[in-house]
Amino acid sequence: MRNTTTDAFAGVAADELIDPRPYCEIIRQWSTLHPEFAFLPRKFKIAVSGSVEDRAATLVHDVGLHVVKNSTGEVGFRVYVGGGLGRTPMVGEVVREFPAQPGISSAIWMPSCASTTALVSATTNTRRASRSWLKP
């Protein structure tokens, strides 16, 4: 995995719903030396945005987690998958609109990251880099 990114103003932004830095740290710890991430055929990037404005560019990462509020005021993640800025730029698709209230202890949003990683690991073409992206 290449990296996990977040908003440059994380922790101090006025429009921040939650601080995304603990989530990035959880993803980093989970993905370090994880067998699914060891043999990915290319760079794999995850972004977490905790503010109303998406300054982390979650739509153009392989997995994007954007914090949103629902009509009752609960906070959850909108999960995007399949974005990229390579040779053929693509905007990620929403796979989960509001999977769970983001809690550090109850990381219910993690299966979206895990299943996407397993899908990429299992189905990508390791011999041809041009065929190793999540494309429709």
VMD Tcl script that builds the backbone (N, CA, C; Angstrom):
set m [mol new atoms 408]
animate dup $m
set s [atomselect $m all]
$s set {name element resname resid chain x y z} {
  {N N MET 1 A 0.855 -1.168 0.000}
  {CA C MET 1 A 0.000 0.000 0.000}
  {C C MET 1 A 0.896 1.224 0.000}
  {N N ARG 2 A 0.514 2.206 -0.772}
  {CA C ARG 2 A 1.345 3.390 -0.880}
  {C C ARG 2 A 1.218 4.276 0.343}
  {N N ASN 3 A 0.014 4.732 0.640}
  {CA C ASN 3 A -0.157 5.598 1.806}
  {C C ASN 3 A -1.627 5.766 2.161}
  {N N THR 4 A -1.834 6.358 3.323}
  {CA C THR 4 A -3.158 6.770 3.760}
  {C C THR 4 A -3.087 8.272 3.964}
  {N N THR 5 A -3.961 8.997 3.291}
  {CA C THR 5 A -3.902 10.456 3.354}
  {C C THR 5 A -5.160 11.023 3.986}
  {N N THR 6 A -5.028 12.261 4.412}
  {CA C THR 6 A -6.156 12.985 4.961}
  {C C THR 6 A -5.996 14.455 4.616}
  {N N ASP 7 A -6.903 15.252 5.094}
  {CA C ASP 7 A -6.922 16.686 4.894}
  {C C ASP 7 A -5.680 17.322 5.529}
  {N N ALA 8 A -5.086 18.284 4.839}
  {CA C ALA 8 A -3.921 18.987 5.387}
  {C C ALA 8 A -4.273 19.778 6.643}
  {N N PHE 9 A -5.543 20.154 6.792}
  {CA C PHE 9 A -5.997 20.918 7.950}
  {C C PHE 9 A -6.683 20.042 8.995}
  {N N ALA 10 A -6.445 18.739 8.943}
  {CA C ALA 10 A -7.086 17.812 9.872}
  {C C ALA 10 A -6.740 18.167 11.311}
  {N N GLY 11 A -7.760 18.223 12.138}
  {CA C GLY 11 A -7.582 18.546 13.547}
  {C C GLY 11 A -7.778 20.006 13.879}
  {N N VAL 12 A -7.716 20.888 12.873}
  {CA C VAL 12 A -7.866 22.325 13.132}
  {C C VAL 12 A -8.895 22.989 12.227}
  {N N ALA 13 A -9.450 22.266 11.268}
  {CA C ALA 13 A -10.415 22.857 10.337}
  {C C ALA 13 A -11.721 23.205 11.043}
  {N N ALA 14 A -12.281 24.342 10.698}
  {CA C ALA 14 A -13.522 24.798 11.331}
  {C C ALA 14 A -14.728 23.953 10.906}
  {N N ASP 15 A -14.707 23.430 9.678}
  {CA C ASP 15 A -15.853 22.656 9.183}
  {C C ASP 15 A -15.696 21.151 9.423}
  {N N GLU 16 A -14.806 20.762 10.306}
  {CA C GLU 16 A -14.534 19.353 10.558}
  {C C GLU 16 A -15.620 18.725 11.433}
  {N N LEU 17 A -16.173 17.609 10.968}
  {CA C LEU 17 A -17.163 16.871 11.745}
  {C C LEU 17 A -16.477 15.985 12.782}
  {N N ILE 18 A -15.413 15.311 12.375}
  {CA C ILE 18 A -14.572 14.524 13.280}
  {C C ILE 18 A -13.124 14.670 12.830}
  {N N ASP 19 A -12.209 14.330 13.712}
  {CA C ASP 19 A -10.787 14.351 13.384}
  {C C ASP 19 A -10.439 13.044 12.675}
  {N N PRO 20 A -10.009 13.101 11.409}
  {CA C PRO 20 A -9.749 11.869 10.666}
  {C C PRO 20 A -8.404 11.211 10.970}
  {N N ARG 21 A -7.529 11.871 11.687}
  {CA C ARG 21 A -6.186 11.337 11.923}
  {C C ARG 21 A -6.179 10.009 12.669}
  {N N PRO 22 A -7.028 9.798 13.686}
  {CA C PRO 22 A -7.033 8.464 14.330}
  {C C PRO 22 A -7.440 7.339 13.378}
  {N N TYR 23 A -8.335 7.627 12.440}
  {CA C TYR 23 A -8.752 6.620 11.470}
  {C C TYR 23 A -7.608 6.276 10.521}
  {N N CYS 24 A -6.848 7.298 10.114}
  {CA C CYS 24 A -5.680 7.041 9.264}
  {C C CYS 24 A -4.659 6.184 10.002}
  {N N GLU 25 A -4.485 6.444 11.278}
  {CA C GLU 25 A -3.542 5.653 12.066}
  {C C GLU 25 A -4.015 4.206 12.211}
  {N N ILE 26 A -5.306 4.003 12.402}
  {CA C ILE 26 A -5.842 2.641 12.479}
  {C C ILE 26 A -5.623 1.912 11.162}
  {N N ILE 27 A -5.881 2.585 10.046}
  {CA C ILE 27 A -5.672 1.971 8.733}
  {C C ILE 27 A -4.194 1.657 8.532}
  {N N ARG 28 A -3.311 2.551 8.963}
  {CA C ARG 28 A -1.877 2.310 8.825}
  {C C ARG 28 A -1.448 1.088 9.634}
  {N N GLN 29 A -1.914 0.998 10.867}
  {CA C GLN 29 A -1.548 -0.141 11.702}
  {C C GLN 29 A -2.126 -1.447 11.160}
  {N N TRP 30 A -3.354 -1.384 10.666}
  {CA C TRP 30 A -4.002 -2.568 10.128}
  {C C TRP 30 A -3.318 -3.044 8.844}
  {N N SER 31 A -2.866 -2.121 8.008}
  {CA C SER 31 A -2.318 -2.492 6.708}
  {C C SER 31 A -0.827 -2.821 6.742}
  {N N THR 32 A -0.115 -2.393 7.777}
  {CA C THR 32 A 1.307 -2.676 7.861}
  {C C THR 32 A 1.511 -4.176 8.079}
  {N N LEU 33 A 2.271 -4.783 7.191}
  {CA C LEU 33 A 2.579 -6.215 7.219}
  {C C LEU 33 A 1.354 -7.115 7.084}
  {N N HIS 34 A 0.252 -6.550 6.589}
  {CA C HIS 34 A -0.949 -7.354 6.335}
  {C C HIS 34 A -0.734 -8.121 5.034}
  {N N PRO 35 A -1.035 -9.423 5.001}
  {CA C PRO 35 A -0.761 -10.201 3.793}
  {C C PRO 35 A -1.502 -9.723 2.547}
  {N N GLU 36 A -2.691 -9.158 2.707}
  {CA C GLU 36 A -3.432 -8.663 1.534}
  {C C GLU 36 A -2.713 -7.484 0.872}
  {N N PHE 37 A -2.007 -6.695 1.660}
  {CA C PHE 37 A -1.324 -5.531 1.118}
  {C C PHE 37 A 0.084 -5.838 0.626}
  {N N ALA 38 A 0.617 -7.002 0.968}
  {CA C ALA 38 A 2.007 -7.308 0.659}
  {C C ALA 38 A 2.285 -7.457 -0.834}
  {N N PHE 39 A 1.344 -7.980 -1.592}
  {CA C PHE 39 A 1.609 -8.288 -2.990}
  {C C PHE 39 A 0.660 -7.588 -3.955}
  {N N LEU 40 A 0.193 -6.412 -3.594}
  {CA C LEU 40 A -0.645 -5.660 -4.528}
  {C C LEU 40 A 0.197 -5.268 -5.736}
  {N N PRO 41 A -0.375 -5.297 -6.943}
  {CA C PRO 41 A 0.418 -5.076 -8.146}
  {C C PRO 41 A 0.794 -3.626 -8.407}
  {N N ARG 42 A 0.240 -2.713 -7.661}
  {CA C ARG 42 A 0.529 -1.294 -7.909}
  {C C ARG 42 A 0.267 -0.504 -6.638}
  {N N LYS 43 A 0.433 0.809 -6.756}
  {CA C LYS 43 A 0.176 1.681 -5.617}
  {C C LYS 43 A -1.302 1.618 -5.239}
  {N N PHE 44 A -1.567 1.518 -3.977}
  {CA C PHE 44 A -2.944 1.442 -3.483}
  {C C PHE 44 A -3.097 2.514 -2.426}
  {N N LYS 45 A -4.004 3.460 -2.655}
  {CA C LYS 45 A -4.115 4.624 -1.773}
  {C C LYS 45 A -5.499 4.708 -1.136}
  {N N ILE 46 A -5.505 5.089 0.146}
  {CA C ILE 46 A -6.740 5.275 0.905}
  {C C ILE 46 A -6.746 6.697 1.437}
  {N N ALA 47 A -7.886 7.379 1.344}
  {CA C ALA 47 A -8.022 8.740 1.859}
  {C C ALA 47 A -9.173 8.805 2.843}
  {N N VAL 48 A -8.997 9.620 3.891}
  {CA C VAL 48 A -10.031 9.826 4.902}
  {C C VAL 48 A -10.242 11.322 5.049}
  {N N SER 49 A -11.472 11.780 4.875}
  {CA C SER 49 A -11.807 13.196 5.017}
  {C C SER 49 A -12.819 13.358 6.134}
  {N N GLY 50 A -12.504 14.213 7.092}
  {CA C GLY 50 A -13.389 14.413 8.233}
  {C C GLY 50 A -14.159 15.703 8.198}
  {N N SER 51 A -14.016 16.475 7.134}
  {CA C SER 51 A -14.683 17.775 7.056}
  {C C SER 51 A -15.828 17.748 6.051}
  {N N VAL 52 A -16.622 18.788 6.076}
  {CA C VAL 52 A -17.745 18.902 5.141}
  {C C VAL 52 A -17.220 18.993 3.715}
  {N N GLU 53 A -16.219 19.830 3.516}
  {CA C GLU 53 A -15.570 19.955 2.211}
  {C C GLU 53 A -14.537 18.844 2.075}
  {N N ASP 54 A -14.504 18.198 0.930}
  {CA C ASP 54 A -13.601 17.064 0.720}
  {C C ASP 54 A -12.223 17.558 0.279}
  {N N ARG 55 A -11.398 17.958 1.239}
  {CA C ARG 55 A -10.057 18.427 0.921}
  {C C ARG 55 A -9.050 17.289 0.822}
  {N N ALA 56 A -9.442 16.075 1.133}
  {CA C ALA 56 A -8.551 14.913 1.030}
  {C C ALA 56 A -8.675 14.216 -0.318}
  {N N ALA 57 A -9.550 14.689 -1.176}
  {CA C ALA 57 A -9.767 14.117 -2.515}
  {C C ALA 57 A -10.129 12.632 -2.441}
  {N N THR 58 A -11.132 12.312 -1.651}
  {CA C THR 58 A -11.522 10.917 -1.472}
  {C C THR 58 A -12.062 10.286 -2.748}
  {N N LEU 59 A -12.573 11.083 -3.661}
  {CA C LEU 59 A -13.140 10.550 -4.900}
  {C C LEU 59 A -12.094 9.999 -5.862}
  {N N VAL 60 A -10.848 10.411 -5.727}
  {CA C VAL 60 A -9.816 9.985 -6.668}
  {C C VAL 60 A -8.778 9.064 -6.026}
  {N N HIS 61 A -9.137 8.427 -4.921}
  {CA C HIS 61 A -8.290 7.421 -4.295}
  {C C HIS 61 A -8.917 6.050 -4.523}
  {N N ASP 62 A -8.139 5.002 -4.317}
  {CA C ASP 62 A -8.673 3.653 -4.483}
  {C C ASP 62 A -9.820 3.398 -3.511}
  {N N VAL 63 A -9.637 3.810 -2.262}
  {CA C VAL 63 A -10.703 3.773 -1.271}
  {C C VAL 63 A -10.766 5.152 -0.633}
  {N N GLY 64 A -11.942 5.743 -0.601}
  {CA C GLY 64 A -12.131 7.044 0.022}
  {C C GLY 64 A -13.196 6.969 1.097}
  {N N LEU 65 A -12.884 7.464 2.274}
  {CA C LEU 65 A -13.842 7.500 3.384}
  {C C LEU 65 A -14.125 8.965 3.687}
  {N N HIS 66 A -15.339 9.406 3.402}
  {CA C HIS 66 A -15.729 10.797 3.616}
  {C C HIS 66 A -16.806 10.849 4.695}
  {N N VAL 67 A -16.538 11.602 5.741}
  {CA C VAL 67 A -17.479 11.704 6.858}
  {C C VAL 67 A -18.682 12.545 6.446}
  {N N VAL 68 A -19.881 12.060 6.756}
  {CA C VAL 68 A -21.128 12.779 6.459}
  {C C VAL 68 A -22.049 12.692 7.668}
  {N N LYS 69 A -23.011 13.604 7.705}
  {CA C LYS 69 A -24.069 13.562 8.720}
  {C C LYS 69 A -25.372 13.189 8.038}
  {N N ASN 70 A -26.159 12.341 8.689}
  {CA C ASN 70 A -27.466 12.002 8.131}
  {C C ASN 70 A -28.517 12.977 8.653}
  {N N SER 71 A -29.759 12.743 8.314}
  {CA C SER 71 A -30.835 13.674 8.676}
  {C C SER 71 A -31.077 13.753 10.183}
  {N N THR 72 A -30.703 12.718 10.924}
  {CA C THR 72 A -30.897 12.739 12.375}
  {C C THR 72 A -29.695 13.302 13.122}
  {N N GLY 73 A -28.652 13.687 12.378}
  {CA C GLY 73 A -27.472 14.265 13.002}
  {C C GLY 73 A -26.380 13.276 13.355}
  {N N GLU 74 A -26.593 11.990 13.033}
  {CA C GLU 74 A -25.559 10.994 13.283}
  {C C GLU 74 A -24.437 11.147 12.262}
  {N N VAL 75 A -23.238 10.835 12.686}
  {CA C VAL 75 A -22.071 10.946 11.821}
  {C C VAL 75 A -21.668 9.558 11.348}
  {N N GLY 76 A -21.391 9.442 10.051}
  {CA C GLY 76 A -20.973 8.167 9.465}
  {C C GLY 76 A -20.082 8.403 8.269}
  {N N PHE 77 A -19.675 7.342 7.621}
  {CA C PHE 77 A -18.793 7.438 6.463}
  {C C PHE 77 A -19.537 7.142 5.172}
  {N N ARG 78 A -19.204 7.888 4.127}
  {CA C ARG 78 A -19.596 7.547 2.753}
  {C C ARG 78 A -18.343 6.923 2.150}
  {N N VAL 79 A -18.448 5.694 1.656}
  {CA C VAL 79 A -17.290 4.957 1.166}
  {C C VAL 79 A -17.268 4.987 -0.357}
  {N N TYR 80 A -16.169 5.504 -0.914}
  {CA C TYR 80 A -15.949 5.537 -2.362}
  {C C TYR 80 A -14.881 4.514 -2.716}
  {N N VAL 81 A -15.040 3.876 -3.871}
  {CA C VAL 81 A -14.072 2.881 -4.330}
  {C C VAL 81 A -13.818 3.081 -5.817}
  {N N GLY 82 A -12.560 2.921 -6.220}
  {CA C GLY 82 A -12.238 2.873 -7.646}
  {C C GLY 82 A -11.778 4.156 -8.281}
  {N N GLY 83 A -11.460 5.161 -7.518}
  {CA C GLY 83 A -10.976 6.404 -8.107}
  {C C GLY 83 A -9.512 6.306 -8.486}
  {N N GLY 84 A -9.069 7.262 -9.279}
  {CA C GLY 84 A -7.661 7.284 -9.664}
  {C C GLY 84 A -7.353 8.451 -10.570}
  {N N LEU 85 A -6.102 8.871 -10.575}
  {CA C LEU 85 A -5.653 9.981 -11.421}
  {C C LEU 85 A -4.556 9.538 -12.374}
  {N N GLY 86 A -4.543 8.288 -12.743}
  {CA C GLY 86 A -3.512 7.751 -13.623}
  {C C GLY 86 A -3.734 8.145 -15.070}
  {N N ARG 87 A -3.365 7.246 -15.941}
  {CA C ARG 87 A -3.460 7.497 -17.379}
  {C C ARG 87 A -4.899 7.745 -17.822}
  {N N THR 88 A -5.840 7.029 -17.205}
  {CA C THR 88 A -7.261 7.251 -17.474}
  {C C THR 88 A -7.932 7.643 -16.164}
  {N N PRO 89 A -8.018 8.940 -15.857}
  {CA C PRO 89 A -8.579 9.382 -14.570}
  {C C PRO 89 A -10.026 8.923 -14.396}
  {N N MET 90 A -10.337 8.526 -13.173}
  {CA C MET 90 A -11.675 8.063 -12.853}
  {C C MET 90 A -12.099 8.603 -11.504}
  {N N VAL 91 A -13.385 8.866 -11.364}
  {CA C VAL 91 A -13.965 9.260 -10.082}
  {C C VAL 91 A -14.534 8.007 -9.443}
  {N N GLY 92 A -14.282 7.842 -8.146}
  {CA C GLY 92 A -14.748 6.660 -7.438}
  {C C GLY 92 A -16.264 6.592 -7.346}
  {N N GLU 93 A -16.754 5.391 -7.188}
  {CA C GLU 93 A -18.180 5.135 -7.042}
  {C C GLU 93 A -18.516 4.936 -5.567}
  {N N VAL 94 A -19.699 5.375 -5.167}
  {CA C VAL 94 A -20.149 5.157 -3.791}
  {C C VAL 94 A -20.562 3.702 -3.649}
  {N N VAL 95 A -19.953 3.008 -2.677}
  {CA C VAL 95 A -20.331 1.622 -2.426}
  {C C VAL 95 A -21.120 1.474 -1.136}
  {N N ARG 96 A -20.912 2.369 -0.201}
  {CA C ARG 96 A -21.662 2.377 1.054}
  {C C ARG 96 A -21.988 3.831 1.370}
  {N N GLU 97 A -23.249 4.145 1.513}
  {CA C GLU 97 A -23.650 5.524 1.757}
  {C C GLU 97 A -23.455 5.950 3.202}
  {N N PHE 98 A -23.827 5.092 4.117}
  {CA C PHE 98 A -23.728 5.446 5.537}
  {C C PHE 98 A -23.544 4.162 6.331}
  {N N PRO 99 A -22.365 3.511 6.241}
  {CA C PRO 99 A -22.224 2.185 6.832}
  {C C PRO 99 A -22.348 2.121 8.334}
  {N N ALA 100 A -21.841 3.099 9.054}
  {CA C ALA 100 A -21.919 3.035 10.513}
  {C C ALA 100 A -21.449 4.341 11.111}
  {N N GLN 101 A -21.835 4.559 12.322}
  {CA C GLN 101 A -21.317 5.714 13.035}
  {C C GLN 101 A -19.831 5.470 13.276}
  {N N PRO 102 A -18.981 6.406 12.884}
  {CA C PRO 102 A -17.554 6.133 13.005}
  {C C PRO 102 A -17.090 6.166 14.450}
  {N N GLY 103 A -16.725 5.034 14.936}
  {CA C GLY 103 A -16.168 4.945 16.273}
  {C C GLY 103 A -14.841 4.225 16.203}
  {N N ILE 104 A -13.879 4.707 16.947}
  {CA C ILE 104 A -12.573 4.076 16.913}
  {C C ILE 104 A -12.676 2.632 17.390}
  {N N SER 105 A -13.449 2.403 18.434}
  {CA C SER 105 A -13.540 1.053 18.981}
  {C C SER 105 A -14.411 0.140 18.130}
  {N N SER 106 A -15.406 0.683 17.444}
  {CA C SER 106 A -16.273 -0.147 16.608}
  {C C SER 106 A -16.021 0.188 15.147}
  {N N ALA 107 A -14.963 -0.348 14.610}
  {CA C ALA 107 A -14.551 -0.020 13.241}
  {C C ALA 107 A -15.352 -0.836 12.235}
  {N N ILE 108 A -16.638 -0.552 12.139}
  {CA C ILE 108 A -17.510 -1.277 11.225}
  {C C ILE 108 A -17.234 -0.868 9.777}
  {N N TRP 109 A -16.603 0.292 9.562}
  {CA C TRP 109 A -16.274 0.746 8.211}
  {C C TRP 109 A -15.081 -0.010 7.650}
  {N N MET 110 A -14.315 -0.708 8.491}
  {CA C MET 110 A -13.113 -1.406 8.040}
  {C C MET 110 A -13.395 -2.518 7.029}
  {N N PRO 111 A -14.506 -3.261 7.124}
  {CA C PRO 111 A -14.748 -4.288 6.101}
  {C C PRO 111 A -14.801 -3.749 4.680}
  {N N SER 112 A -15.231 -2.504 4.492}
  {CA C SER 112 A -15.233 -1.929 3.149}
  {C C SER 112 A -13.812 -1.812 2.614}
  {N N CYS 113 A -12.893 -1.390 3.462}
  {CA C CYS 113 A -11.487 -1.312 3.061}
  {C C CYS 113 A -10.928 -2.708 2.819}
  {N N ALA 114 A -11.222 -3.641 3.716}
  {CA C ALA 114 A -10.683 -4.998 3.612}
  {C C ALA 114 A -11.201 -5.717 2.373}
  {N N SER 115 A -12.492 -5.602 2.103}
  {CA C SER 115 A -13.049 -6.301 0.949}
  {C C SER 115 A -12.546 -5.710 -0.363}
  {N N THR 116 A -12.361 -4.404 -0.411}
  {CA C THR 116 A -11.824 -3.773 -1.615}
  {C C THR 116 A -10.392 -4.218 -1.852}
  {N N THR 117 A -9.605 -4.269 -0.805}
  {CA C THR 117 A -8.223 -4.714 -0.918}
  {C C THR 117 A -8.148 -6.165 -1.381}
  {N N ALA 118 A -8.989 -7.013 -0.822}
  {CA C ALA 118 A -9.013 -8.417 -1.236}
  {C C ALA 118 A -9.427 -8.561 -2.695}
  {N N LEU 119 A -10.384 -7.754 -3.134}
  {CA C LEU 119 A -10.824 -7.774 -4.525}
  {C C LEU 119 A -9.687 -7.374 -5.454}
  {N N VAL 120 A -8.987 -6.305 -5.128}
  {CA C VAL 120 A -7.872 -5.850 -5.958}
  {C C VAL 120 A -6.773 -6.897 -5.981}
  {N N SER 121 A -6.460 -7.452 -4.833}
  {CA C SER 121 A -5.397 -8.449 -4.731}
  {C C SER 121 A -5.718 -9.704 -5.543}
  {N N ALA 122 A -6.968 -10.118 -5.521}
  {CA C ALA 122 A -7.355 -11.366 -6.177}
  {C C ALA 122 A -7.603 -11.237 -7.670}
  {N N THR 123 A -8.028 -10.075 -8.131}
  {CA C THR 123 A -8.482 -9.972 -9.523}
  {C C THR 123 A -7.606 -9.143 -10.442}
  {N N THR 124 A -6.611 -8.476 -9.934}
  {CA C THR 124 A -5.818 -7.627 -10.816}
  {C C THR 124 A -4.782 -8.428 -11.578}
  {N N ASN 125 A -4.392 -7.890 -12.700}
  {CA C ASN 125 A -3.418 -8.518 -13.569}
  {C C ASN 125 A -2.028 -8.065 -13.141}
  {N N THR 126 A -1.227 -8.966 -12.608}
  {CA C THR 126 A 0.093 -8.582 -12.112}
  {C C THR 126 A 1.138 -8.494 -13.217}
  {N N ARG 127 A 0.830 -8.989 -14.377}
  {CA C ARG 127 A 1.802 -8.933 -15.484}
  {C C ARG 127 A 1.683 -7.663 -16.311}
  {N N ARG 128 A 0.498 -7.092 -16.353}
  {CA C ARG 128 A 0.292 -5.869 -17.149}
  {C C ARG 128 A -0.233 -4.779 -16.222}
  {N N ALA 129 A 0.591 -3.770 -16.002}
  {CA C ALA 129 A 0.211 -2.671 -15.099}
  {C C ALA 129 A -1.020 -1.942 -15.608}
  {N N SER 130 A -1.229 -1.893 -16.912}
  {CA C SER 130 A -2.381 -1.177 -17.459}
  {C C SER 130 A -3.696 -1.873 -17.126}
  {N N ARG 131 A -3.639 -3.109 -16.673}
  {CA C ARG 131 A -4.853 -3.868 -16.338}
  {C C ARG 131 A -5.024 -4.074 -14.843}
  {N N SER 132 A -4.268 -3.353 -14.022}
  {CA C SER 132 A -4.290 -3.627 -12.582}
  {C C SER 132 A -5.099 -2.632 -11.786}
  {N N TRP 133 A -6.005 -1.918 -12.407}
  {CA C TRP 133 A -6.833 -0.948 -11.686}
  {C C TRP 133 A -8.256 -1.441 -11.541}
  {N N LEU 134 A -8.969 -0.841 -10.605}
  {CA C LEU 134 A -10.395 -1.130 -10.459}
  {C C LEU 134 A -11.147 -0.323 -11.502}
  {N N LYS 135 A -11.519 -0.964 -12.575}
  {CA C LYS 135 A -12.224 -0.277 -13.660}
  {C C LYS 135 A -13.500 -1.034 -13.975}
  {N N PRO 136 A -14.531 -0.288 -14.393}
  {CA C PRO 136 A -15.779 -0.974 -14.759}
  {C C PRO 136 A -15.652 -1.745 -16.039}
}
mol reanalyze $m
mol bondsrecalc $m
mol representation Tube
mol addrep $m
